[in-house]
Amino acid sequence: MKAIVNADGCVGCGLCVNVCAEVFQMEDDKAIVILDPIPDEMEESAKEATSSCPVEAIVME
């Protein structure tokens, strides 16, 4: 599984990083994915981070 952050849609709130810092981090006030593919043991946390995004800027594949 992998996560994709739409940088144009990201508002830089940091919720994804707060929920799953193993997969997401902030760079230049935007979220980026730092772990690709996402290990099985982190998938639930990454999904929670995705669903917490207030502007739906993260998708999981």
GIDA-V628224 format. One record per pair of residues at least 12 apart in sequence whose C-alpha atoms are under 7 Angstrom apart, sorted by sequence separation. I is the first residue (numbers start at 0). GAP is how many residues later the second one is. D is the distance in whole Angstrom. If there is no record, write none. Layout:
i: [I/I]
gap: [GAP/GAP]
d: [D/D]
This chain:
i: [13/22/11/13/11/10/11/9/9/6/22/19/4/18/19/4/4/3/19/2/18/15/1/14/15/1/0/1/15/0/14/15/14/9/8/9/8/5/4/5/4/3/4/2/3/2/3/2/1/2/0/1/0]
gap: [12/12/17/17/18/19/19/20/21/23/23/25/26/26/26/27/28/29/29/30/30/33/34/34/34/35/36/36/36/37/37/37/38/45/46/47/48/51/52/52/53/54/54/55/55/56/56/57/58/58/59/59/60]
d: [7/5/5/7/5/7/6/6/7/6/7/6/7/7/6/6/7/7/6/7/5/4/6/7/7/5/6/6/7/6/7/7/7/7/7/5/5/5/6/6/4/6/7/7/5/6/6/5/6/6/7/5/6]
